Amino acid sequence: MSDLNQYINEITNIVGFDGVLTNDKKQYETDWRNRYSNHCIAVTLPSTIEQISTILKLSSIYKVGVIPQGGNTSLCGASVPNNSGKPQIILNLRHLNKIINIDINNQSLTVEAGCTLDKVIDYAKQNGLYFPLSIASSGSCQIGGNIATNAGGIHVIKYGMMRDLVLGLEVCLADGSIINQLQSLKKNNTFFDLKQLFIGSEGTLGIITKASLKLYPQPDRYFTAMCGVNDLSTACLLLNSLNKYYNLCAFEIINPQTREIYNKHFRPMGVTAPWVILFEIETYSEFSLEELVNKLGELTIDLDNIILASNENERQNLWHIRETIPIAEKMEGVAVKHDISLPISNIDEFIKTNESNILKHYPDAQIIIFGHLGDGNLHYNIRFKNMDYNQLQNSEAEINNIVYTDVYKYNGSFSAEHGVGMLKKYWMSKYYDSRSYQLALSIKKLLDPNDILNPEKVF
Ligand SMILES: Cc1cc2nc3c(=O)[nH]c(=O)nc-3n(C[C@H](O)[C@H](O)[C@H](O)COP(=O)(O)OP(=O)(O)OC[C@H]3O[C@@H](n4cnc5c(N)ncnc54)[C@H](O)[C@@H]3O)c2cc1C
């Protein structure tokens, strides 16, 4: 019997036949965007932390790569096998999905890492509390994946990223040992806050098995509005002015080209100004809609060209427009996609400079911009009419270079919320400060000396 057969037999002894797939693995091996689809020797579906620990010990001994996988919604190929040809297994966490406990007075919730984000949001809501992470993949993505990617979404402007919502973690390391930092404390200065290392580590340093999460009071009501402005600098002014009076929980932007594509594939958005804005306010007490409308008028927003959601249904309709944009974009064809962030004060200049640089090289390019202006994160995608994926691939590296050169010129980042994965490894080695890169590599070698955890990703 070969070593690998022996390894699979030992894993099967731990998780049982139902917990190991050696056939019908395609859906686990293929990423969300259908960009990567490589072979793994097995998919394992452990349901206890002890099983995960033993799988990692065995994988270290047999030198088999382990790809931690949550909902497999990564947009940068982080959660699927690489094409190195070295043996790898996928360790999918969906069976580790228990709610452990909720502490209402402490406003905290402890869960296993395989709970979907929707399960966590719903459980908090049933208990009168609120978990504010809001991303369109919430039905599939898991809390462990959200932590491993330090997920963002639409509420970062008010609640921060996933890192700001984590109170404690339990993590299984490559040698099978377990780090317990699972307390639900809001203050804890006992030396290094080691759990932070694993938040955003994309499965390269350990497997997150449990998390304690910060909850908030459930907002009484939402006020959601869609309005329009003529240009991006006015949008940035509006953001700052509104934030002075109201604690905004979302402020999204949609550029004219994106609106055009959406209108073509769905129906007219309803707001006709070139740049469309969707913003939201959560309220806990008396709130005057009249005062908000007056304020928007003072800020020179055209009040005849605005949609105000006056009930939950209308609110969901407005958010549905925003969430459907990636689908409209997909229907229109392929694009070179970027998930960038910039200081808000530099965004207008960046777009003007970069648009002109892209159009100089690619006069037919269409620049699709939408995303979370409130926290400086844009989805910035370059597409061409009538171009297929193979043709686009020939230009991808050059387009990325033009975009990222300007992103860094304006002090931004090539990876705002989706992570690095396989897709952006090259840019990581180019733009991550070199001494920090060496230090990160040393930490990886210390925690995972056999390089079994998510090999060939990030580094
Ligand atoms: C329609 C759509 C909308 C999206 N919108 C947003 C958005 O607004 N904001 C945003 O930030 N992201 C967004 N994403 C990206 C994605 O949903 C997030 O990155 C999410 O946090 C990934 O969670 P997951 O469970 O699917 O993780 P996976 O995709 O399975 O894995 C992602 C990474 O985490 C690692 N990992 C997974 N689970 C664990 C674990 N338990 N322990 C250690 N490592 C682990 C994997 O190895 C991989 O490196 C979107 C994706 C889609 C498809």
PDBQT file of the ligand as one rigid body, heavy atoms in Angstrom, charges set to zero:
ROOT
HETATM    1  C1  LIG A 501     -21.317  37.137  -4.032  1.00  0.00    +0.000 C 
HETATM    2  C2  LIG A 501     -20.115  37.409  -3.159  1.00  0.00    +0.000 A 
HETATM    3  C3  LIG A 501     -20.031  38.598  -2.457  1.00  0.00    +0.000 A 
HETATM    4  C4  LIG A 501     -18.940  38.866  -1.633  1.00  0.00    +0.000 A 
HETATM    5  N1  LIG A 501     -18.879  40.047  -0.958  1.00  0.00    +0.000 NA
HETATM    6  C5  LIG A 501     -17.852  40.281  -0.126  1.00  0.00    +0.000 A 
HETATM    7  C6  LIG A 501     -17.790  41.514   0.617  1.00  0.00    +0.000 A 
HETATM    8  O1  LIG A 501     -18.640  42.400   0.483  1.00  0.00    +0.000 OA
HETATM    9  N2  LIG A 501     -16.756  41.667   1.461  1.00  0.00    +0.000 N 
HETATM   10  C7  LIG A 501     -15.782  40.729   1.632  1.00  0.00    +0.000 A 
HETATM   11  O2  LIG A 501     -14.877  40.911   2.438  1.00  0.00    +0.000 OA
HETATM   12  N3  LIG A 501     -15.812  39.573   0.930  1.00  0.00    +0.000 NA
HETATM   13  C8  LIG A 501     -16.805  39.337   0.066  1.00  0.00    +0.000 A 
HETATM   14  N4  LIG A 501     -16.832  38.164  -0.648  1.00  0.00    +0.000 N 
HETATM   15  C9  LIG A 501     -15.711  37.196  -0.519  1.00  0.00    +0.000 C 
HETATM   16  C10 LIG A 501     -15.948  36.039   0.491  1.00  0.00    +0.000 C 
HETATM   17  O3  LIG A 501     -17.311  35.774   0.658  1.00  0.00    +0.000 OA
HETATM   18  C11 LIG A 501     -15.282  36.340   1.823  1.00  0.00    +0.000 C 
HETATM   19  O4  LIG A 501     -13.881  36.380   1.647  1.00  0.00    +0.000 OA
HETATM   20  C12 LIG A 501     -15.622  35.334   2.939  1.00  0.00    +0.000 C 
HETATM   21  O5  LIG A 501     -15.153  35.857   4.162  1.00  0.00    +0.000 OA
HETATM   22  C13 LIG A 501     -15.020  33.960   2.709  1.00  0.00    +0.000 C 
HETATM   23  O6  LIG A 501     -15.627  33.026   3.606  1.00  0.00    +0.000 OA
HETATM   24  P1  LIG A 501     -15.715  31.464   3.246  1.00  0.00    +0.000 P 
HETATM   25  O7  LIG A 501     -16.256  30.750   4.420  1.00  0.00    +0.000 OA
HETATM   26  O8  LIG A 501     -16.418  31.269   1.970  1.00  0.00    +0.000 OA
HETATM   27  O9  LIG A 501     -14.173  31.109   3.099  1.00  0.00    +0.000 OA
HETATM   28  P2  LIG A 501     -13.474  30.276   1.943  1.00  0.00    +0.000 P 
HETATM   29  O10 LIG A 501     -13.693  30.940   0.637  1.00  0.00    +0.000 OA
HETATM   30  O11 LIG A 501     -13.804  28.854   2.046  1.00  0.00    +0.000 OA
HETATM   31  O12 LIG A 501     -11.943  30.479   2.368  1.00  0.00    +0.000 OA
HETATM   32  C14 LIG A 501     -11.347  31.745   2.312  1.00  0.00    +0.000 C 
HETATM   33  C15 LIG A 501      -9.953  31.670   2.977  1.00  0.00    +0.000 C 
HETATM   34  O13 LIG A 501     -10.112  31.394   4.359  1.00  0.00    +0.000 OA
HETATM   35  C16 LIG A 501      -9.484  30.160   4.717  1.00  0.00    +0.000 C 
HETATM   36  N5  LIG A 501     -10.350  29.512   5.701  1.00  0.00    +0.000 N 
HETATM   37  C17 LIG A 501     -11.666  29.204   5.583  1.00  0.00    +0.000 A 
HETATM   38  N6  LIG A 501     -12.129  28.709   6.733  1.00  0.00    +0.000 NA
HETATM   39  C18 LIG A 501     -11.080  28.684   7.592  1.00  0.00    +0.000 A 
HETATM   40  C19 LIG A 501     -10.932  28.277   8.948  1.00  0.00    +0.000 A 
HETATM   41  N7  LIG A 501     -11.947  27.801   9.680  1.00  0.00    +0.000 N 
HETATM   42  N8  LIG A 501      -9.702  28.392   9.512  1.00  0.00    +0.000 NA
HETATM   43  C20 LIG A 501      -8.656  28.885   8.802  1.00  0.00    +0.000 A 
HETATM   44  N9  LIG A 501      -8.765  29.281   7.532  1.00  0.00    +0.000 NA
HETATM   45  C21 LIG A 501      -9.955  29.193   6.940  1.00  0.00    +0.000 A 
HETATM   46  C22 LIG A 501      -9.312  29.403   3.425  1.00  0.00    +0.000 C 
HETATM   47  O14 LIG A 501      -8.219  28.530   3.481  1.00  0.00    +0.000 OA
HETATM   48  C23 LIG A 501      -9.077  30.547   2.449  1.00  0.00    +0.000 C 
HETATM   49  O15 LIG A 501      -7.747  30.979   2.541  1.00  0.00    +0.000 OA
HETATM   50  C24 LIG A 501     -17.902  37.905  -1.508  1.00  0.00    +0.000 A 
HETATM   51  C25 LIG A 501     -17.982  36.698  -2.220  1.00  0.00    +0.000 A 
HETATM   52  C26 LIG A 501     -19.066  36.457  -3.045  1.00  0.00    +0.000 A 
HETATM   53  C27 LIG A 501     -19.110  35.168  -3.788  1.00  0.00    +0.000 C 
ENDROOT
TORSDOF 0
